[in-house]
């Protein structure tokens, strides 16, 4: 009996121990099963997500109001400009100054549009219906501004650059009779423009200066800079020093031909340059020459002016220069006498092969038919200063 009681007690203890062990192990099993199920669900979801492509959502376009500045003051007014989606997408406006050189240059090359077109400057209205997005007319003697349209916009200036090239050459008082040979360094590799001056052709400095101003010969202008004492780098530095001396604060040069869109200026600065260059009789003479022949080897080659107004008897032009690259559009600066006054005219970013000359004609007719026009009668509202 005693043995049987001990056996029952042992069995009861064993049963209690088994139940305890089972209770302790159950939460662990449940947790493991839960983890296993969660892992299975995650795997299934991952496979499903890989089999269904994710939709790309395009950001909504935003419309911002631009600011405008009066040409003759600093008073700012808000006005909604015509839509400029491309310019808006490229621009990063800080303090009213737009700095988009790299983006705009790329867009200009891709689209064939000028900087002025990309900035929306052609939307600026004016009473003369000019085709140039930038125009500036100033009395040479009194500095009175007769017309101003986007005159503070800083844009590429193309071969108007050669006017400063001529200034540096003339003021350096280098011999105009020195012979200079065109080399492969003078060949345009940026725009691949053509030239009638073959590599190996030898001309005097005076002849190269004549062709650069009258016919806008790129190789001639580059050779003038290359042969300058200290080389091309010293020549470009001299160009920028002269611009600073003339207080042309919006102007920058990187080479002497104007083929680079990094050569930039404003209409106001260019008017200052024309006024200074007019003081050089040689620049006046060569820039207004109608034609000129040079000997290239055994051949005599005739060159002509790039400005048809020079051959027009209705015009009394004392100095002029034209320019064109895609980024700059058609450009023209000139000094002319009309209605008893000596006027300086600047036209930038004109859309059309002959539109810059046509704009000059429009201004001349306006001046001659209304010589007593009130001061500032044609002052125009300008967009904010655009720098690149």
Residue pairs with C-beta under 8 A, 6 or more apart in sequence:
61 85
63 83
64 88
65 78
65 79
65 80
65 81
66 79
66 80
66 81
66 84
66 383
66 384
67 76
67 77
67 78
67 79
67 96
67 384
68 76
68 77
68 78
68 79
68 81
68 381
68 382
68 383
68 384
69 75
69 76
69 96
69 152
69 382
69 383
69 384
69 385
70 77
70 379
70 381
70 382
71 145
71 148
71 149
71 151
71 152
71 379
71 380
71 381
71 382
72 145
72 148
72 376
72 379
76 96
81 120
81 123
81 383
82 120
82 123
84 119
84 120
84 123
86 107
86 111
86 118
87 100
87 104
87 118
87 119
87 120
90 100
90 103
90 104
90 107
90 118
91 98
91 100
91 103
92 98
92 99
92 100
96 384
96 385
97 384
97 385
97 386
97 387
98 119
98 384
98 386
98 387
99 387
99 388
100 388
101 262
101 388
104 115
104 118
104 119
104 388
105 115
105 261
105 327
105 388
107 113
107 118
108 114
108 115
108 118
108 261
108 326
108 327
109 326
109 327
111 118
112 326
113 326
114 133
114 155
114 156
114 326
114 327
114 328
114 329
114 349
114 351
115 155
115 156
115 261
115 327
115 328
115 349
115 386
115 388
116 122
116 133
116 134
116 150
116 153
116 155
116 329
116 348
116 349
117 133
117 329
117 349
117 351
119 153
119 383
119 386
120 383
121 133
121 134
121 150
121 153
121 349
121 383
121 386
122 133
122 349
122 351
124 133
124 149
124 150
124 380
124 381
124 382
124 383
125 380
126 135
126 149
126 378
126 380
127 378
127 380
128 147
128 359
128 362
128 363
128 366
128 378
129 362
130 149
130 347
130 359
130 362
130 363
131 350
131 351
131 352
131 355
131 356
131 358
131 359
132 149
132 329
132 330
132 347
132 348
132 349
132 350
132 351
132 355
132 356
132 359
133 149
133 150
133 153
133 329
133 348
133 349
133 350
133 351
134 149
134 150
134 151
134 153
134 155
134 267
134 346
134 347
134 348
134 349
135 147
135 148
135 149
135 150
135 151
135 267
135 345
135 346
135 347
135 348
135 359
135 363
136 145
136 147
136 148
136 149
136 151
136 267
136 268
136 270
136 271
136 344
136 345
136 346
137 145
137 146
137 147
137 148
137 343
137 344
137 345
137 346
137 363
137 367
137 378
138 144
138 145
138 146
138 271
138 343
138 344
139 145
139 146
139 341
139 342
139 343
139 344
140 275
140 278
140 335
140 341
140 342
140 343
140 344
141 341
141 342
144 375
145 151
145 376
145 379
146 343
146 367
146 373
146 378
147 363
147 378
147 379
147 380
148 267
148 378
148 379
148 380
148 382
149 380
149 382
150 267
150 380
150 382
150 383
151 266
151 267
151 268
151 346
151 382
152 250
152 266
152 267
152 268
152 382
152 385
153 266
153 267
153 348
153 382
153 383
153 385
153 386
154 250
154 264
154 265
154 266
154 385
154 386
154 387
154 388
155 264
155 265
155 266
155 328
155 348
155 349
155 386
155 388
156 260
156 261
156 262
156 263
156 264
156 325
156 327
156 328
156 388
157 258
157 263
157 264
157 265
157 270
157 323
157 328
157 331
157 348
158 258
158 259
158 263
158 323
158 324
158 325
158 327
158 328
158 331
159 216
159 218
159 221
159 257
159 258
159 321
159 322
159 323
159 324
159 325
159 331
160 258
160 265
160 270
160 321
160 322
160 323
160 331
160 333
161 221
161 253
161 255
161 256
161 257
161 258
161 263
161 323
162 212
162 213
162 216
162 221
162 256
162 257
162 258
162 321
162 323
163 213
163 273
163 274
163 277
163 283
163 287
163 321
163 333
164 239
164 242
164 243
164 253
164 273
165 212
165 221
165 224
165 225
165 239
165 256
165 257
166 209
166 212
166 213
166 277
166 280
166 283
166 286
166 287
167 242
167 273
167 276
167 277
167 280
167 283
168 228
168 235
168 238
168 239
168 242
169 205
169 209
169 224
169 228
170 209
170 280
170 282
170 283
171 242
171 280
172 228
172 229
172 238
174 205
174 228
174 229
175 205
176 204
176 205
176 206
176 209
177 204
177 205
177 206
178 204
178 205
178 227
179 202
179 203
179 204
180 202
180 203
180 204
180 205
180 208
180 223
180 224
180 227
181 200
181 201
181 202
181 223
182 197
182 198
182 199
182 200
182 201
182 202
182 203
182 219
182 223
183 199
183 223
183 226
184 199
185 222
185 226
186 197
186 199
186 218
186 219
186 222
186 223
186 226
187 195
187 199
187 219
188 195
188 218
188 219
188 222
188 257
188 259
190 259
190 260
191 259
191 325
193 218
193 259
195 217
195 218
195 219
196 217
196 296
196 301
196 303
197 203
197 211
197 217
197 219
197 220
197 296
198 296
201 296
201 297
203 211
203 220
203 294
203 296
205 224
205 227
207 220
207 294
208 217
208 220
208 221
208 223
208 224
209 220
209 224
209 282
209 286
210 286
210 289
210 292
211 217
211 220
211 292
211 294
211 303
212 220
212 221
212 224
213 283
213 286
213 287
213 289
213 321
214 286
214 287
214 289
214 291
214 292
214 303
214 304
214 305
214 306
215 292
215 303
215 304
215 305
215 306
216 306
216 321
216 322
216 323
217 303
218 257
218 258
218 259
221 256
221 257
221 258
222 232
222 255
222 256
222 257
224 235
224 256
225 232
225 235
225 236
225 255
225 256
226 232
226 235
228 234
228 235
228 238
232 255
232 256
235 256
236 253
236 254
236 255
236 256
239 253
239 256
240 251
240 252
240 253
243 251
243 252
243 253
243 269
243 273
246 269
246 272
246 273
246 276
247 272
248 265
248 269
248 272
248 273
249 269
250 264
250 265
250 266
250 268
250 269
250 385
250 387
251 264
251 265
251 266
251 269
251 273
252 262
252 263
252 264
252 265
253 263
254 260
254 262
254 263
255 263
258 323
258 325
258 328
259 325
261 325
261 327
261 328
261 388
264 387
264 388
265 273
266 385
267 346
267 348
270 333
270 346
270 348
271 333
271 344
271 346
273 333
274 319
274 333
274 334
274 335
274 344
274 346
275 335
275 344
277 283
277 284
277 319
278 284
278 318
278 319
278 335
283 319
284 318
284 319
287 319
287 320
287 321
288 305
288 310
288 317
288 318
288 319
288 320
289 305
289 310
290 304
290 305
290 310
290 311
291 302
291 303
291 304
291 305
292 302
292 303
293 300
293 301
293 302
293 303
294 300
294 301
294 303
295 301
305 311
306 322
307 317
307 320
307 321
307 322
307 332
307 334
307 357
308 354
308 357
309 315
309 317
309 320
309 334
309 357
309 360
310 317
310 320
314 364
315 336
315 364
316 336
316 337
316 338
317 334
317 335
317 336
318 335
318 336
318 337
318 342
319 334
319 335
320 332
320 333
320 334
320 335
321 332
321 333
321 334
322 330
322 331
322 332
322 356
323 330
323 331
323 332
324 330
324 331
328 348
328 349
329 348
329 349
329 350
329 351
330 347
330 349
330 350
330 351
330 352
330 353
330 355
330 356
331 347
331 348
331 349
331 350
331 356
332 345
332 346
332 347
332 350
332 356
332 357
332 359
332 360
333 344
333 345
333 346
333 347
334 344
334 345
334 360
335 342
335 343
335 344
335 345
336 342
336 343
336 345
336 364
337 343
338 364
338 367
338 368
339 367
339 368
339 371
340 371
341 367
341 371
343 367
345 360
345 363
347 356
347 359
347 360
350 356
350 359
352 358
366 373
366 378
367 373
